[in-house]
Amino acid sequence: QVRLVESGGGLVQPGGSLRLSCAASGFTLDRYVIAWFRQVPGKEREGVSCISTSGSRTVYADSVKGRFTISRDNAKNTVDLKMNSLKAEDTAVYYCAASYLGGLRPMCVVEDYQYWGQGTQVTVSS
């Protein structure tokens, strides 16, 4: 059974940091482009960052550039999202997703991803 499981969410003060982790079971991630998306109630799911199969190329939304870093460890079958300098507007449910369509596109597009985790809540508040 193919599963993606996110962890690491929680409550953090503005300016703080969190590291989200996405672990795969039932398949190996090394052939999949992996992305992090986020969603707040009433809004569409937004692409935050995505990473190529080898990890050599990454894409970031403008809103998180310079603050978030995506990385992957194919040996451990995990993908992380390190989030620094968090802002209130980063509050959302964060999802990891996997795509077998191959190449990394200039943007992380929801329709490109076939497998999704259940999400983890990130709340940035004082």
N, C-alpha and C positions, 0 to 999 in steps of 0.2 A: 504494500500500500504506500503510495506516494504521499509524503507529508512534509510540510514546512512548519516549523514551530519557532515563533519569535519569543524573545525574552529580553529583560533588561529595562523595560519601561518603568515609570513611576512618577513621583512628584519631585520636582526640583525647582529651586529658586531661579529667578532671572539671572543670567550670567553664569549659571552652573553648567555642569556637563553630565552626560549620560552616554553609555555604550549599549547599543542594541545588538543582539545577536540573532542570527537566523540559522537554525540547524535543520538539516535534511535527513529524512529517513525513507527507505524504500527505493532510493535512487542516488546516484552520485552527481554532485553539482558541477563537476568539472566540464561538462558538455553544455552547460546552460548559462545564458546571460542571466544575471540576478539583479533585481532592482528593489529599492525601497520606495514605497508610496505612503502617502498619509491622507487622512480624510477627517474632516470635521462635519458634524451634523448639518445637513442642508446644502453641502457643497460637494462638488465632484472630487473623485479621488485624484490626488496630485502626485506626479512623479517627483521624487526627491533626489534620487541618485541611482545610477545603474553602473554595472561593472562587467567588462568582457570576460569570456571564459577563462582566460589566462590571468586576468587581473591587471594586465598592462595598460588598459584604457578604461577611463571612467568618465561619467557625465554627471553634472550637478545642475539642479535648478538654480537660477540666479539668486533666489531668496536664501540659499544655504551655502553658496560658494564662499570659501574661506573659513567656514565655521564647521562644516560636516566633512567627514572623511569616510569613504567606503573602502573596505578591504575584504579579501577573501583568503581562506586557507583551504585549498582543495584537498589536502591530506586529511584535514579534520572535518571536511564536508560542512564548513560554516562560512557565513558571510557576516561581517560586522558593520555597523554604522556608528562611528564615534561622533558625538554631537557636542560641540563646545559653544560657549557664549550664547546659551539658549535664551530665547525671547518668548514672551507670552504668545505671540503668533505662531510659535512652533507647536503649541498644544494641539494634539490630534491623536487619532489611532494610527499607529504605524504598522504597515504590512510589508512583508517581504514576498517576492514573487519570482518565479523562474520561467524562462522562455527558452524553448528549443529551436527557435527560428534562426539562430546563428548570430549574425553580426550585430554589433552595438550601434544603435541609431543615435542621431544627435540629441534626441529627447527620449525620455522613458515614457512609453505610451502604454496605457492600460491594456489595449487590445492585443498587444504583442505577447502577453504573458498568460500562460496556461495553468500554472499551479500557484496557489496562494496559501499563505498562512492565515491564521485566525485573527491576527492583529494583537498589538500591545499598546496600552494607553500611555501616552506621555503628556504630563501636565506641568506646565511652567507657570508658577505662581508664587507670590510672596505671602 
